[in-house]
């Protein structure tokens, strides 16, 4: 993903329904700052910010990645995705999270992958479970799920 996708990304980041887990939709300025921050973080950690397109229409429907997030005073690799609302409940998030699980372990050779999910985000909690993740912690209404290579079978 790069700035050529910014208009499609804005439509996702500025949607109240999509962004409820981020405490609300972003303004255009916040979306631009978010994009710059993500691209810099990915550069710093050698990761990439990806997009998901529909094959039939070439419409961008999601941004997704493995990103680094602080947890217990260390940086951990976290699977993250944001889909346009009209594409929720179509199993795309499950497909993306499974693909990132495989990519993280088989290509990046990570020891573990995490999902950090708000307690109210039941949809993403179900996606994490379908990806073989196990609950490891709950902190201030945030669910932390973990998957390690030895805890799933490919």
C-alpha positions in Angstrom: 0.0 0.0 0.0 1.2 3.5 -0.7 -0.3 6.9 -1.2 -1.9 5.9 -4.5 -4.5 4.0 -2.4 -5.2 7.0 -0.1 -8.8 7.8 -1.4 -9.9 4.2 -0.9 -8.2 4.1 2.5 -10.0 7.3 3.5 -13.4 5.7 2.8 -12.5 3.0 5.3 -10.8 5.1 7.9 -13.6 7.7 7.8 -16.5 5.2 8.3 -17.9 5.3 11.8 -19.0 1.7 11.7 -15.6 0.4 10.6 -13.7 2.6 13.1 -15.7 2.0 16.2 -12.9 0.0 17.6 -10.6 3.0 17.2 -13.0 5.3 19.1 -14.5 6.7 15.9 -13.8 7.7 12.3 -10.7 9.6 11.4 -10.7 13.1 9.8 -8.9 13.4 6.5 -5.9 14.9 8.4 -5.9 12.0 11.0 -6.1 9.4 8.1 -3.1 11.0 6.4 -1.2 11.0 9.7 -2.2 7.4 10.3 -1.0 6.4 6.8 2.4 8.2 7.3 2.9 6.5 10.7 2.1 3.1 9.4 4.4 3.4 6.4 7.2 4.6 8.7 6.7 1.8 11.2 6.7 -0.8 8.4 9.9 0.7 7.1 11.5 0.6 10.5 10.6 -3.0 11.2 11.0 -4.3 7.6 7.2 -5.0 7.2 4.7 -4.1 4.6 1.2 -2.5 4.6 -1.0 -4.5 2.2 -4.3 -4.0 0.5 -7.1 -6.4 -0.5 -8.8 -6.0 -3.8 -11.8 -7.8 -5.2 -10.7 -9.8 -8.3 -13.9 -9.0 -10.2 -13.9 -5.2 -9.8 -10.4 -4.4 -8.7 -12.0 -2.4 -5.8 -9.8 -1.9 -2.7 -11.8 -3.3 0.2 -9.2 -3.5 3.0 -5.8 -2.6 4.4 -4.1 -5.3 6.3 -0.7 -6.1 7.8 1.4 -7.5 10.5 2.4 -4.5 12.6 4.4 -4.1 15.7 2.6 -2.9 18.9 3.8 -2.4 22.4 2.6 -5.0 24.9 4.1 -5.6 28.3 7.0 -3.2 27.6 8.1 -4.9 24.4 7.1 -4.8 20.7 5.0 -7.7 19.5 3.9 -8.7 16.0 0.2 -8.2 15.6 -2.2 -9.2 12.8 -4.3 -6.2 11.8 -7.0 -5.6 9.2 -9.7 -3.0 8.4 -12.3 -3.9 5.9 -14.9 -1.7 4.2 -18.1 -2.2 6.1 -20.1 -3.6 3.2 -17.6 -6.5 3.1 -18.0 -7.6 6.7 -19.4 -11.1 7.4 -18.1 -12.5 4.2 -15.1 -14.4 5.7 -12.5 -12.1 4.2 -11.1 -11.2 7.6 -10.7 -14.9 8.3 -8.9 -15.5 5.0 -6.6 -12.5 5.6 -5.7 -13.5 9.2 -5.0 -17.1 8.1 -2.8 -15.9 5.2 -0.9 -13.6 7.7 -0.5 -16.4 10.1 1.1 -18.5 7.4 3.2 -15.5 6.1 4.3 -14.6 9.6 5.5 -18.0 10.5 6.7 -19.4 7.1 8.2 -16.3 5.5 9.0 -13.9 8.4 9.9 -16.8 10.7 8.2 -15.2 13.7 8.0 -17.1 17.0 4.5 -15.9 17.7 1.7 -13.7 16.4 -0.9 -11.7 18.4 -4.2 -10.1 18.0 -5.1 -7.2 20.3 -8.8 -6.6 20.2 -11.2 -4.4 22.2 -13.5 -6.4 24.4 -16.5 -5.0 22.6 -15.2 -6.1 19.2 -16.8 -9.6 19.2 -16.5 -10.0 15.4 -12.7 -9.7 15.5 -12.5 -12.0 18.6 -14.3 -14.7 16.5 -11.9 -14.1 13.6 -8.9 -14.6 16.0 -10.5 -17.9 17.3 -11.1 -19.1 13.8 -7.4 -18.4 13.1 -6.4 -20.8 15.9 -5.6 -18.1 18.5 -5.9 -18.6 22.2 -6.8 -15.9 24.8 -3.8 -15.1 26.8 -4.8 -11.9 28.6 -7.4 -9.2 29.1 -6.3 -5.8 30.1 -8.7 -2.9 30.6 -11.3 -4.4 28.2 -8.7 -5.3 25.6 -8.4 -9.0 24.6 -5.0 -10.3 23.8 -4.9 -13.5 21.8 -1.8 -15.4 20.8 -0.9 -18.1 18.3 2.5 -19.8 18.2 3.7 -22.2 15.5 3.6 -25.2 17.8 0.0 -24.4 18.8 -1.6 -24.9 15.3 -1.3 -27.3 12.5 -1.0 -26.0 9.0 
